[in-house]
Amino acid sequence: MKDAHEHLDKLMQELRRGTITIGVLSQLSKPQYGYSLVTRLGENGIQVEPGTLYPLLRRLEKQGLLESQWDTNEARPRKYYLLSKTGKEVFDLLVAEWKNIVTSLNHVIEDKGDDVDGDG
């Protein structure tokens, strides 16, 4: 039988998957390359593996939310990502939705379903 930590690990993985996108978009008002994003997010408590981040960046770029540009001035070329105009709009909408979700969840968590019969 699974213990609470095994359940928590799986549920946290699902939750992180949905929130990493917001975290990534939040860091791209200025150009960032992949490794700098991993580092910045990590410093803010959002652990993301490069194997998760790079496909996400490519998908967001393909969707038109990010623009990218190669910098070949360094010994090692780097691809920098930046929010597109649409990406900025989508990020703002996502943040508003996120805040609504947090408010709603806080309300139901604090209420804890005390109303057993469901009549309000």
N, C-alpha and C positions, 0 to 999 in steps of 0.2 A: 504494500500500500504506500502511496506517495505521501511524503510529509509536506508540511506547509511551505517549506523552502523550495521544494521542487515545483510546486504549483506557482509560487511567487516568481521564480525564475522564468517560467514560461509566460506568465501574464505580463511581467515586466518587459520581456522581449517584444511582445505584441504592442504594448504601450509605447515603447521606445521607437518602434518602426514608424508609428504615426507622428511622432513628435520631432524626429530628427530633421524632417523637411523644414519645419518652422525654424528650428535652430540654425540650420544651414542658411536659409534665406535671410535670417536676421543678421548674419555676418557679412553679407555681400553687398552692402551699400558702397563699400570700397573694394577694389579688386583684391582677390585672395587666390592663392594656388592651393591645391589639394592638401599638402602637408601642413601648410599654415592654418588651414581650416580645422584639421584634426587637432592641432595644438591649441588653437583658440577655444574650440568647443570643449576640449578636455579641461582647460583652465577654468571653464565655467561650469564644470560638473556634468557635461554631456559627453560620454565616452562613445566614440564612433570609430569603427575600424576602417582603414583605407579600403578594404574590400567591399565595404558597404557604401562608403562615401563616393568613390569614383563612379560607380554605375548610377548613383543618384544624381550626381552632377551632370553626367551625360544625358540622363532622362530629362532633367529640368531644362537643359539647353535645347534638347530636341523639341520640348513642349513650348519653347519660346520664352521661358521665364528667366533664362540666363543668357548672357553674351559671353564670349570668351575670346582671348587673344594670347598668342604665344609671345613670350619674351625670350629672345635668343641671345641677349647680350651677356648672359652669364655663361660659365663653362657648361652648365647643365640647363638646357631649355626648360622653361616652365610655362604651363598653361594657366593663365589667370582668368578667373570667373567674376562676373559682375551682374547684379540684377539688371534686367532689361526694364523698359518702361512698364510693360505688362507685368513683369515680375514684381515690381514695386507695388502695383495695384493689387495683385494677388496676395502679396505678403500682408498688406494693410487689411485686406478682407479676412485673411486667415487669422491674424491677430485678434480682430474683432470677434470672430467665431470662437477662437480659443478662450477669450475672456468670458463669453457667454456660457461656454461649456463649463469652465471653472466655477463660475457663479452658480450654475445649476447643480453641479456635482457637490459643491460645498453645502448647498441648501439641503439636498437629499441625504448627504452623509451626516450632517448635523441633526437632521430630523430622525434619521435611522429607522424610518418606517414605524414610528411609534403608534401610528393610527392603524391598529390591527384589523379592524373591520372594513377599512377602505371607504368609509362614508365621509371622511373629511371632517 
